[in-house]
Amino acid sequence: MKNSEDLLTVEEALSHLKAAGITQSIKTVRYYIRQKQLPAHLAKPNDRRSGYRIKRTDLDNFIASRIPIWPEYVRLKKLEAEKQI
């Protein structure tokens, strides 16, 4: 990973999943993690209280697996952001 901006908390991932219309529940996000549908790593090894961290690319791949148009949406958002700089 390049930097900490590539990692999202469960709460941050939830906001992206809400925007994509996949879920409104943090419990569901944690379920996806426990079922290994959404790759995540503990912030501190062997300490679940530290919370999970999710790579942004893993989250995008997870969303893309449920919404086929998602990769195009992400590409367009990146282009928009580049134009505003």
C-alpha positions as CSV (number, residue, x, y, z in Angstrom):
1,M,0.0,0.0,0.0
2,K,1.2,3.5,-0.8
3,N,-0.2,5.3,2.2
4,S,-2.9,5.3,4.8
5,E,-5.3,7.0,2.4
6,D,-5.6,3.6,0.6
7,L,-7.2,2.1,3.8
8,L,-10.7,2.7,4.9
9,T,-12.4,2.0,8.2
10,V,-15.6,-0.1,8.3
11,E,-17.6,3.1,8.7
12,E,-15.9,4.7,5.7
13,A,-16.6,1.6,3.6
14,L,-20.2,1.7,4.7
15,S,-20.6,5.2,3.3
16,H,-19.4,4.0,-0.1
17,L,-21.6,0.9,0.1
18,K,-24.6,3.1,0.9
19,A,-23.8,5.4,-2.1
20,A,-23.7,2.3,-4.3
21,G,-27.0,1.1,-2.9
22,I,-25.6,-2.2,-1.5
23,T,-26.3,-1.9,2.2
24,Q,-27.4,0.6,4.8
25,S,-26.1,-1.5,7.8
26,I,-22.7,-1.6,9.4
27,K,-23.7,-5.1,10.6
28,T,-23.9,-6.2,7.0
29,V,-20.5,-4.8,6.2
30,R,-19.0,-6.8,9.2
31,Y,-20.9,-9.9,8.0
32,Y,-19.2,-9.5,4.5
33,I,-15.9,-9.2,6.2
34,R,-16.4,-12.3,8.5
35,Q,-17.6,-14.3,5.5
36,K,-14.5,-13.2,3.6
37,Q,-16.6,-11.7,0.8
38,L,-15.0,-8.3,1.6
39,P,-11.2,-8.6,2.3
40,A,-10.2,-6.7,5.4
41,H,-7.3,-6.7,7.9
42,L,-7.2,-5.8,11.6
43,A,-5.6,-2.4,12.3
44,K,-3.6,-4.2,15.0
45,P,-2.9,-7.9,14.5
46,N,-4.8,-10.2,16.9
47,D,-6.9,-7.2,18.3
48,R,-10.4,-7.1,16.9
49,R,-11.1,-4.0,19.1
50,S,-8.7,-2.1,16.9
51,G,-11.1,-2.4,14.0
52,Y,-10.8,-3.5,10.5
53,R,-9.1,-1.7,7.6
54,I,-10.2,-2.2,4.0
55,K,-8.1,-1.4,1.0
56,R,-9.9,1.0,-1.3
57,T,-9.2,-1.3,-4.3
58,D,-10.7,-4.3,-2.5
59,L,-13.8,-2.2,-1.7
60,D,-14.1,-1.1,-5.4
61,N,-13.7,-4.8,-6.5
62,F,-16.4,-5.9,-4.0
63,I,-18.8,-3.2,-5.3
64,A,-18.0,-4.0,-8.9
65,S,-18.9,-7.7,-8.3
66,R,-22.3,-6.6,-7.3
67,I,-22.8,-3.6,-9.6
68,P,-21.3,-4.3,-13.1
69,I,-21.3,-0.6,-14.0
70,W,-19.2,0.4,-10.9
71,P,-15.7,0.4,-12.6
72,E,-16.9,2.9,-15.2
73,Y,-18.4,5.1,-12.4
74,V,-15.1,5.1,-10.5
75,R,-13.2,6.0,-13.7
76,L,-15.5,8.9,-14.4
77,K,-15.2,10.2,-10.8
78,K,-11.4,10.1,-11.1
79,L,-11.6,12.1,-14.3
80,E,-13.9,14.6,-12.7
81,A,-11.5,15.0,-9.8
82,E,-8.5,15.5,-12.1
83,K,-10.3,18.3,-14.0
84,Q,-11.0,20.2,-10.8
85,I,-7.3,20.2,-9.7
